């Protein structure tokens, strides 16, 4: 990986990563070590699929731990008090009007690690996020989407 790019996180997002890291480096590590121990008890390692699976799970878990540690190392916590609502920034909720379909949508702009499309949390690096960043209330922005250009009018910006 080796990207030294800062990772924008809300305090909640940072806490969630810390919790996941704690779980992976304690409980999950222990479970996998136990699986390896049990698999070693089956004898011949050359035909021991349980051992191979446990070793693969261990490698995947260690990779995930390293990735989370890296995110925390480069985390920049968004200071909620510094977020203003004059222009769209990471941490804002933005209500937009889809000009073509005349439908309102509300997006929360988050750093790329906190994206959750089911909750309309979109990345500041996504096409819509890029279009909205820095825009003001009442402004019309254009987002490049796979289906073509989408025009949004910004209805409101809140925290």
PyMOL commands that set and color helices and strands:
alter all, ss='L'
color gray80, all
select helices_A, chain A and resi 11-40+45-47+49-73+80-82+112-114+117-119+127-132
alter helices_A, ss='H'
color red, helices_A
select strands_A, chain A and resi 7-9+75-77+93-98+103-110+121-123+140-145+148-158
alter strands_A, ss='S'
color yellow, strands_A
deselect
rebuild
show_as cartoon
